[in-house]
Amino acid sequence: MTVKGWAITAGVGAAAGAVAVLMMPRTNPTRRLAAKAANKMEDVAWKVSDAVSSKMEELDL
């Protein structure tokens, strides 16, 4: 399997897993854990974005 094929398969699998988690009741521990993980990833993404922006401003890019 090529890297492209593997990436597509992994993406489809992740999407199917996300849909399955979203179909669970909100009180389900798995859904709560997934929500916490998503929130942490969003926080990290914002921190990285802010760090990159500040470095670009320092370099006048």
N, C-alpha and C positions, 0 to 999 in steps of 0.2 A: 504494500500500500504506500502510495506517495504521501508526502507531507501535506499536500493540498487535500487529498482524500481523507487523511486522518483528521485534519482541521475541520473539514465539513462534517464528518461523522461526530466529532466531539461537540461541535456547535449545535447540531441537531439534538444530540443527547442532552446537552445542558438546557436547551429550550424546552424539551419534553419534561425534564425534571422540574424546571421552574413552573411550568403549567400545572404539573401534578401537585406541587406545593401550594400554589395559589388556589387550587380547588379544595384544599383542606379547610376545615373550620378555623376561624381566627384564634380559637382557644387551644388549638393543637400545638403541642410543644415543638414539633418540627417546624411548623410555620413561624412560630415566635423566634426560634433560633435562626431561621433563614432571614427573617426581618432584621434581627440584630446584626447578622453578618453583612447584609446589604447596607445598613446604616453605617457600619464601620468602614466599609469599602468606599462609600460616598465621602465620608470624612477624610479618608486618606487621599482620595482623588482631589478633593478641594485643597488639601495641604500641599500636594505635589504641584497642582496648578498655580497656587500662590507663590511657591518657591521658584518655579520656572519663570513666572511673570516678573518677580522681583529681580532675578538674575538677568533677565533680558533687558529690564529697565536700567540696571547697572551698566550693561554693555552697550546701551543705546541701540538695540536691535529692533 
